[in-house]
Amino acid sequence: MPKLLSRAASSVILAWGWKRAAIALVAGALSSLAMAPFNAWPILFITFPVAVWLIDGAGAGKWRGVPAAAMAGWWFGFGYFVPGLYWIGNAFLVDADTFAWLLPAAVCGLPAYLALFTALGFGLARLLWDRGALRVVALATALTIAEWLRGHILTGFPWSAFGYALTEPLALAQSLSLIGIWGMTFIAVAVFASPAVLADDIADTRRRWLAPAAALGVLIAMAMFGGIRLQLTPTRLVDNVRLRIMQPNLQQDQRFNYAAKADVMQKYLTLSDRATGPNATGVRDVSLLIWPESAFPFFLAREPDALAQIADLLPKGTILLTGAVRPPEMPAGRRITRAYNSIYSIDHDGTLLSVYDKLHLVPFGEYLPYQDMMEKIGFVQLTKVQGGFLTGTARHNMELPNAPPLLPLICYEAIFPDEIDIRGPRPGWMLNLTNDGWFGNSTGPYQHLQQARMRAVEQGLPLVRAANTGISAVIDPVGRIVGELGLGVEGVLDATLPAKIPPTVYARVGELPAAVLVALSTMLVLLRRRTPTR
């Protein structure tokens, strides 16, 4: 086995030119299989050692091999993000006449940009590089820093961070409650890259088995911790709070067509009041009725007839939580050109009780960078809102008369772990309204659900998710899915609201454990790194 690994390592290390780029590209593409819905994370025990050997081989290049390592990292990242994010192209086919010509740029352009962060990680790792097992730690440190930057620079896009590879099975995901996704990214890279050490020369690494054995020990410890945590934390339910999630499975052209107003409302009302069992009485059985993101092809607050229909639907004591586009306050008669992407709570007499406006907007979907200039030359964002959506002022709990307060998250706000910065009163649950209908029957909705689900594990808060086309789900505070409506299913999901648990370590201290982990590993590598003359 060591000889076979040594031959494989040599072939990667000595590869140059297009062969080297192809090896990195294929390794990155295979790595995407570690994400939902495949969750084939053992593949990373092959692809991440290849990453180590690619950086080993960069040593023959100029400037200590940093440019060569960075280029290998770019190809690895490009290979990882193209199959991982291909589904974004579906959004450009919803209005194909307007946006189809941009599909190649979306499918390849975004991965090309995100791959710059992988290139940064490989290049930084090369600066810290050394022979022996510590170079695995150097790679974990560098890629964790690069991934954190990817999650924050230019509004951030931490989709499919490497740490998500260790979120299935659920027992492994429980470590998120301690170290968050960035700490999990460090562990994932170090664990999966460790087999590369088995191919080392005995003169460089005397105990070659030690690194993979330590990695196996870490996985076993994580599984044991997670198993115990799951065993000690059964799903508890909140008394007298019954949920109904309505999943309409509407096509995008209906959701943004004002002429379809009556049909959309009728479908929502009929579906919401559907009886789901022999003793069920429709919406009269529930405390909270939940509709998905931007549910209406009109401004709900300015449509009295729609509010009246909602009031007729809701019995006394039932609250509707729904996504809606909200116009800003402005003088009557003035043309509305911009709006908020919002969540309303509405009671049984049609009164708007509270509202939350989305804070973290989607670039090119809800606004354009340099909006005015881009519109002047003919560009529009996918939602076609002139001027782009308006940004909300602050994230805040939404108080409800018949249920614990909730923390609202619209669409991909749920993929940002630091968006859930609870400094005031702790909510009882999180509500994620989304519209994954943009992405069709693809891997995107599965990845979105998995990443939103991990926010529950991090915070120790249940998460309720309502999606237009799926996947809608009710998730308990340790990540168990206690109810689900699949992708492309029309229907309602009835469930009882899970109860929260005490704040996790991550909820209390945030990214501090991950930062300490990266800082200590950096110091270790710098202290132990051998110079070429030694």
Residue, then its C-alpha position, 0 to 999 in steps of 0.5 A: m500500500p505505501k508503495l502504491l501511494s508513493r507511485a500515485a504521489s510521484s505521478v501527481i508531484l511530477a505532473w506539469g502543464w496541462k496534466r497538472a491542471a487536469i489532475a487538479l480539475v478532476a480532484g476538485a470535481l470529485s470533491s463536490l460529491a461530498m456535498a448534499p444530496f450525495n454526501a459521499w464524503p469518503i471521496l475526500f480521502i482521495t482528492f485532498p491527498v491529491a491537493v497535498w501532492l499538487i502543492d508538494g509539486a509546486g516546490a519546483g516553481k518560482w517564488r517558492g512555488v507559491p504561484a504554481a500552488a495557487m494555480a493548482g488551487w484555482w483549477f481544484g476550486f473551479g472543478y469543485f464549484v462548477p458541478g457544485l453550483y451548476w444549478i444556478g444556471n436554471a435561474f437564467l432559464v426562468d425568463a430565457d428570452t431575457f437571461a439565457w445568454l448569461l447562462p454560460a457566464a453564470v455557470c462558469g463565471l461564479p465558480a471562476y471567481l470562487a476558485l480564487f479563494t481556493a487558489l489563495g488557500f493553496g498559495l498560502a499553504r505553500l508559504l507555510w509548507d514543509r515536509g512531513a505531517l505538519r504540511v497537512v495542518a498548514l493546508a487546513t489552516a490556509l484553506t480555513i482562512a480562505e473559506w472564511l474570506r469567501g464567506h465574507i468578502l463582497t457580501g460573501f458566499p459560503w455555499s458548500a464550505f468544505g466543513y459541510a462534508l462532515t455534516e452527514p451522518l448527523a452525529l458528526a454534525q453535532s460538533l458544529s455546536l462547539i466550533g461552527i462551520w469554520g472550525m469544522t472546515f479546519i477539521a475536515v481538511a486536516v482529516f481528509a488530507s492526512p492519508a497523503v502522509l502515508a506516501d512520504d519518504i521515511a526520512d521525512t516522516r518516521r511515523r507515517w501512520l500517525a497522521p491518518a491514525a490521529a484523523l481516524g481518532v478525531l472522527i471517532a471522537m466526533a461520532m461519539f460526542g455526537g451520538i451521546r448528544l443526540q441520545l441525551t437530547p430527544t425532540r421536545l415539543v412546544d405545547n399548543v403550537r401546531l404548524r401548517i406549512m403550505q408548499p404550493n409548488l408554483q412555477q416562477d412565471q406565475r409567482f411574478n405575473y400580476a394577471a395570475k393574482a386570483d389563481v395564486m390566491q385561490k390555490y393558496l387558500t384551498l391548499s392551506d385549508r386542505a384536510t390531511g387526515p380523517n379527523a382533520t378540520g383544515v386550517r382550524d387545527v393549526s396555530l401558525l399557517i406558514w407560506p413561503e418567500s415572496a408568495f404573491p405577484f402583488f403588494l399584499a399590504r395594498e390589496p384589501d381584497a387579498l387581506a380580506q380573503i386571508a381574514d376569511l381563511l384564518p380562524k380566531g387564534t391562528i396567525l399567518l406567517t408569509g413572505a411578501v414584497r413590501p413597498p416602502e412608505m411613500p406618498a399616495g399616488r407616487r409610482i413604486t419602483r423599489a421594494y423590500n423582500s419581507i415576512y409578514s405576520i397577519d392575524h385572523d382579522g387581516t391585521l398586519l402584526s409585524v414585519y421583517d425586511k430582508l437584510h442580506l440580498v442576493p447579488f444579481g438576483e435582488y440587486l446589481p452591483y453599481q445598480d444605476m450604472m448597470e441599469k443604464i447599459g441595459f442590465v437587470q437583476l433576475t427579479k427585474v425590480q427596477g433599482g433593486f430591492l431595498t435592504g432592511t435595517a436590522r435583524h430582529n425577533m418577530e413576536l407572536p401572540n400564540a407562540p415563542p418569538l421567532l428569528p426570521l431568515i429569508c432565502y439564503e440568509a440561512i447559509f450565513p452562520d454569523e447572520i444569526d448573531i443573537r444579542g438580544p432576547r433569545p428566540g424560541w425558533m428560527l423561520n426560513l422562508t425561501n423560494d428554491g423554484w428558481f433552481g428546478n429539480s437539481t442539487g441546489p435545493y438539497q444543498h440549501l436545506q442541508q446548510a440551513r439545517m446546520r444553523a439549528v445544530e449551531q444555535g440549539l434552536p429549531l428551524v422551520r423552513a417553508a419553500n415554494t417548490g420544496i424542500s420544506a421541513v421542520i427541524d429540531p435543535v440538534g438537526r433532526i428532520v421531524g417533518e418534510l415535504g419533498l422537492g416538487v411536491e404540492g401539499v401541506l406539512d402539519a407538525t408541532l413546533p420543537a422546543k429549543i435547548p440551552p444555548t450551545v458553545y457556538a451560540r455563546v462564543g461564536e467563531l472564537p474556537a475556530a479562530v483559536l484553532v487556526a491561530l494555534s495551528t499557524m503558530l505550530v507550523l511556523l515554529r516547527r517549519r524546517t528551512p531548506t538548509r536543515 
